[in-house]
Amino acid sequence: MEFLFTPKERLILSVLADTMLPMGGRIPYGADELGVSRNVETFCRNLPPEAQKGIRILLRILNYAPIFSHFKTFIKLDEQKRKRFLEKWENSKLMAKRNILTAVKSLIVLIYFNNPDVAKIIGYSPRCLKE
Amino acid sequence: MIYTEKDLPKNLEDSADVCVIGSGAGGAVFAKEIASAGRTVVLLEEGGYYTSKDFTRNPVEMFAKLYRDMGMTTTFGLPGRPPVLVPMGRCLGGTTVINSGTCFRTPESVLLKWTNEFNIEKCMPDDMAPIFERVEKIINVTSVTDDIMGKNGAKFREGAKKLNYSGGPIKRNMKDCKGCGTCVWGCPHDSKQAMHVTYIPLASEKGAKIYTRCRAEKLIVKGGRAAGVSGSILEAGTDRVIGSFKINAKVVAVACGAILTPVFLLNNGVGNSSGEVGKNLRLHPGIRVLALYDEEINGWLGVPQSYYVDHFFNEGIMLEGVFVPPEVGAMGMPFIGLEHKELLADYKHIGAFGAMASDTSSGRVFSRGIGKAFMIYNMSDSDAKKLGRAVAITSRIFFSAGAKKVFPSVYGFLTLNSEKDCEAIERATIRPHQLECMAFHPMGTCRMGTNPKKSVVNSFGESHDVKNLFVVDASIFPSSLGVNPQESIMAFSTRSAFYVLDNSERYFS
């Protein structure tokens, strides 16, 4: 199957996913161990080409933006700094930063919480009130 | 008879009295009413033909099958004006397959406005009442009952009643609904009476031919009249062009929805002497508020959109239930890392409700080519103020219902811990950039009117510029409805069909 993301973009996505959804807590799985970034790429294959291009640009923006404050790319930051960087963007007074973060986060959480093992821990299973 | 791309020859040519483009709330109704009168009809649908056996209730799979662009169609605005996600259906039955099934008649105040301000003929409440009754009978409009409401709706009702806010159980197009909560991924039991289980089979029974995976591209015009449609046959899964079609017709009805109908007209360079095609886009921008309860809510059980609060309708605010599975809910939930996961781990305790604004903001649809739109929508400060107030009201109802925390999805107000915090939102001047919005009711982009300089179609949906060309979807609404539009779309499409049939000699001789 043809790859959508470059190896670098795939790495950025994987680090983003693992920062947003690390191991631990009542849902113990981390994004990486559930193959979230691979499945995000599969999902994105069904998006129109302009949207795919957009996602790739957003990944690069999130990776290079920390250079201005930390003199390092996102993937080179330690875990704590990565989390704080994303939290800053999620709560930024600049709408564009919030939107960029939300766009990438949405793809990652959609795939993560679609995983049946995660759904089981949450207690979600699609059924009807009158079965 | 319903045909898929596998049933069609590489170069399909056919003729009919009427060719309808689009099989959603407008197109399916128009096709059925015309076919029922004995006229020959071809109905074209770009998307695929899916039935309840295809609806897996898995959002990731259903986005790919049933939604245009995986549900990610978005408007863009000027700096400081938020993008708005506008999910649309792309399948036989259109957006009715993926909507919440909510049915409201066009409010009387709106019908009066259209009559008095836009001079629309024969759309007073008394004119429209029998048409609404006809539609409601066919799609079985009934109120949600307690046994399928679900706890999310029931708790909100409890909170609203304590505050004496008027509202009620939502009316929906449904038969024997089991409260599965997956309406927007296709009803797995055919309980939701969407077009593919109502008007489309009825049209087919009356001889209409329904061609799926057929993308209309060119309007054929002869002597100033619509004379047919041509386009491409698409391969399922890839959208690769595998054939072509040409339908000769005496009347063409365009029902691609308020985003793609103007794209079709703009691409064909027709119907736009007024310059209004694509303009006046209204969306009903909506916000979603989440609440955390101590008790289990299990919001995915029951009808997601089961209750409404119309106490503030005159302010342009309508509150309606909303609930989605956790993977989709997570997309709008705050926090990064373990905090986010812990919030989702409590999804059984989450309640959700939405509010939409009857917008005065206006947008515009531009064409980016065949079947592709670029949408601009600049939310006004007054609509943002409405939505800010809607968030405060919704949050107040949640606390009244016993919620312990509310997540309003407004920048600057991450978490609300009490009713006092709701007052803070109400006092604040909420600006557009603070809001995260979605919208499900695009309309207005080919508006009807009696002045050809200020409208695209006449009172009955016929183009001012091209005879025998009709628009029969939400594009024609001259202003926001303030309520969910599917019943209005069906009613006005019925009205247009009757108009054509009442003037058969003009259109079919």
Interface residues (C-beta under 8 A of the other chain):
Chain A: T19 M20 L21 P22 G24 G25 R26 I27 F43 N46 L47 P48 A51 K83 L86 E87 E90 N91 K93 M95 A96 R98 N99 T102 K105 S106 V109 L110 I111 Y112 F113 N114 A119 I121 I122 G123 Y124 P126 R127 C128 L129 K130 E131
Chain B: R57 N58 P59 V60 F63 A64 D69 M70 M72 P79 G80 P82 P83 D147 I148 G150 K178 G179 C180 G181 T182 H189 N298 W300 L301 G302 P325 P326 E327 V328 G329 A330 M331 M333 P334 F335 I336 G337 L338 H340 K341 E342 L344 A345 Y347 K348 K372 Y411 L414 H433 E436
